[in-house]
Amino acid sequence: MMIYTDDYVASKEALRALRIVAPATAFFIRNLADIVDIKQLTEGDDEYDYFVRVPASQLHETDLRVSKLKFEVEKRFGVTITIMPIPVAA
């Protein structure tokens, strides 16, 4: 059953998610695809939004590039998206 009401007021958090967090996440994922194989992206835990597996030999470079992207998202959208690269055998 769906109930519609004319007096619905969205919370500030919901409006912020629609206006800022969703576009920030889309920007982040789009640009992350240039850095890592996003097929390896998984949901993180309480401390991280995402985990991503990367070859151990590329961990340092990948971590630097991801850090730059995180900074760009924070600067542009005011949102912190956390990701942890997890080294795996190449």
C-alpha positions as CSV (number, residue, x, y, z in Angstrom):
1,M,0.0,0.0,0.0
2,M,1.3,3.5,-0.8
3,I,0.1,6.5,1.0
4,Y,0.6,9.9,-0.5
5,T,0.5,13.1,1.4
6,D,0.8,16.7,0.4
7,D,2.4,17.8,3.7
8,Y,5.5,15.5,3.4
9,V,8.7,17.3,4.3
10,A,12.0,15.6,3.5
11,S,14.6,15.7,6.2
12,K,17.7,17.8,5.8
13,E,19.8,14.6,5.5
14,A,17.6,13.2,2.7
15,L,17.8,16.4,0.8
16,R,21.6,16.6,1.3
17,A,21.9,13.0,0.0
18,L,20.0,13.8,-3.1
19,R,21.7,17.2,-3.8
20,I,25.3,16.4,-2.7
21,V,26.1,12.9,-1.8
22,A,24.7,11.1,-4.8
23,P,26.5,13.3,-7.4
24,A,29.7,13.1,-5.3
25,T,29.5,9.3,-5.3
26,A,28.9,9.3,-9.0
27,F,31.8,11.6,-9.7
28,F,34.0,9.4,-7.4
29,I,33.1,6.1,-9.0
30,R,33.4,7.5,-12.5
31,N,36.9,8.8,-11.8
32,L,37.9,5.7,-9.8
33,A,37.3,3.7,-13.0
34,D,40.3,5.4,-14.5
35,I,42.4,4.2,-11.6
36,V,41.3,0.7,-10.7
37,D,39.1,-2.1,-12.0
38,I,35.8,-1.1,-10.4
39,K,34.6,-4.7,-10.9
40,Q,36.8,-5.3,-7.8
41,L,35.0,-2.7,-5.8
42,T,33.1,-4.0,-2.8
43,E,31.1,-2.4,0.0
44,G,33.3,-1.5,3.0
45,D,32.7,-1.7,6.7
46,D,32.0,0.9,9.4
47,E,35.3,2.8,8.7
48,Y,35.3,2.6,4.9
49,D,32.7,3.1,2.2
50,Y,34.5,0.8,-0.2
51,F,37.2,-1.8,-0.6
52,V,39.0,-2.4,-3.8
53,R,41.5,-5.2,-4.6
54,V,44.6,-4.0,-6.4
55,P,47.8,-5.9,-7.4
56,A,50.4,-5.6,-4.6
57,S,53.0,-4.2,-7.0
58,Q,50.6,-1.3,-7.8
59,L,49.5,-0.5,-4.3
60,H,51.6,2.5,-3.6
61,E,50.8,4.3,-6.9
62,T,47.1,3.3,-6.7
63,D,46.9,4.6,-3.1
64,L,48.4,8.0,-4.2
65,R,45.9,8.3,-7.1
66,V,42.9,7.3,-4.9
67,S,44.0,9.9,-2.3
68,K,44.1,12.6,-4.9
69,L,40.6,11.6,-6.0
70,K,39.3,11.6,-2.5
71,F,40.7,15.1,-2.0
72,E,39.1,16.3,-5.2
73,V,35.7,15.0,-4.1
74,E,36.1,16.7,-0.7
75,K,37.1,20.0,-2.3
76,R,34.4,19.9,-4.9
77,F,31.5,18.5,-3.0
78,G,32.4,18.7,0.7
79,V,31.9,15.0,1.0
80,T,34.4,12.4,2.3
81,I,34.2,9.1,0.5
82,T,36.6,6.5,2.0
83,I,38.1,3.6,0.1
84,M,40.7,1.1,1.1
85,P,42.9,-0.5,-1.5
86,I,43.6,-4.1,-0.6
87,P,46.8,-5.6,-2.0
88,V,46.4,-9.0,-3.8
89,A,48.9,-11.2,-5.6
90,A,49.3,-10.1,-9.2
